[in-house]
Amino acid sequence: MKVVLVPSASGVERSYHYLSSYVIDEVVAIDAGGLGFHGDLAGQGRVRHVFLTHTHLDHTASLPIFLENVYGVHPEGVVIHGSAAVLDCLQKDMFNDRMMPDFIRISRERTPPFLRLSLLEENRTVEVEGLRITPVGIDHVVPTFAFVIEGKQTAVAVVTDTAPTKAIWKRLERTPNLKGVFLEASFPNAMAALAEISGHLTSDQFHQEAAKVGSEVQVIAVHLKARTHDQTVAEVMGRGLPNIHIAEPGRVYEF
C-alpha cells in the first residue's frame, strides 16, 4: 500500500502541514484540504473516491477545485464519502450557490452524474478500489472519523483530527497486519490549554496515543501547526523512538 500526504506548500515551507489530504494507491483520497491545489491533472484524475474525516476547511478547502479538475474524467463520477454531518455541511455550507455553485444539484440534473455522495456509518466497512475502509469515531469539536484502510497484505490508519481518544485504538488492536498510523500532533506541550479547547493533541499526548499501537507499528506525526512546527518536531522526535516519524509531504510511504 502506498500513502502520500499531499503537499500544501512549496519551497522552504514544503515541510509544513497547512492542509490535510492523503492519497492511497493513487486512487483513493482521505480528505481534500489540498487535493485539488497540487499535482498534475492526470494524477488528480486517477482519484475515484474521497473520504472526508470532518468538515473543517483545512480538510475540505480544495474539494470544489478538485471536482472541477476531474470533471468528465470518470464516466460514473467521483464519489464523496462522509458522515451525515459532513454531507449536510457540504450541501448547506459549501455547495450552496453562495460559496460555490451547487455541484450536488447540478450533478443530479445530469446523466450520468459527475458527483455522487455516499453516506458513511461508523464501524461499517466500505470496499472500494481493492481497499476496505472503516470509519471510526474520534474526539474532535465536530463529528469526526478516523479511517482504517486495509489492503490485501497490509493496513494503515489515519487518525486526525482528535483529542485523546479510545475507540480507534480498540479497533486497531484487532486489525491484522497494521503497519502504519498517521496520527495528529498539532501543538507543542506549552499550548496544552489550546489543544484541549480545540480538540487536538499535544506532543506528549501524541506519544501517549501512539504507545497504544505498540513499537512495531510506524507512527507518523501529521497536522503540525506551522507557527509552532519546529518546537513540536523537537518534542515529538526528542524521545528517540525508532517507530516515530514526522510526515514529509510528497513522500511516498510504502507499507
C-alpha positions, 0 to 999 in steps of 0.5 A: 500500500502506498500513502502520500500526504499531499503537499500544501506548500512549496519551497522552504515551507514544503515541510509544513502541514497547512492542509490535510489530504492523503492519497492511497494507491493513487486512487483513493483520497482521505480528505481534500484540504489540498487535493485539488491545489497540487499535482498534475491533472492526470494524477488528480484524475486517477482519484475515484473516491474521497473520504472526508474525516470532518468538515473543517476547511483545512480538510475540505478547502480544495474539494470544489477545485478538485471536482472541477479538475476531474470533471468528465474524467470518470464516466460514473463520477467521483464519489464523496464519502462522509458522515451525515454531518459532513454531507449536510455541511457540504450541501448547506455550507459549501455547495450552496450557490453562495460559496460555490455553485451547487455541484450536488444539484447540478450533478443530479440534473445530469446523466450520468452524474459527475458527483455522487455522495455516499453516506458513511456509518461508523464501524461499517466497512466500505470496499472500494478500489481493492481497499476496505475502509472503516470509519471510526469515531474520534474526539474532535469539536465536530463529528469526526472519523478516523479511517482504517484502510486495509489492503490485501497484505497490509493496513494503515490508519489515519487518525486526525483530527482528535483529542485523546481518544479510545475507540480507534485504538480498540479497533486497531488492536484487532486489525491484522497486519497494521503497519502504519498510523498517521496520527495528529500532533498539532501543538507543542506541550506549552499550548496544552490549554489550546489543544484541549479547547480545540480538540487536538493533541499535544506532543506528549499526548501524541506519544501517549496515543501512539504507545497504544499501537505498540513499537512495531507499528510506524507512527507518523506525526501529521497536522503540525501547526506551522507557527509552532512546527519546529518546537513540536518536531523537537518534542515529538522526535526528542524521545528517540523512538525508532517507530516515530516519524514526522510526515514529509509531504510528497513522500511516498510511504510504502507499507 
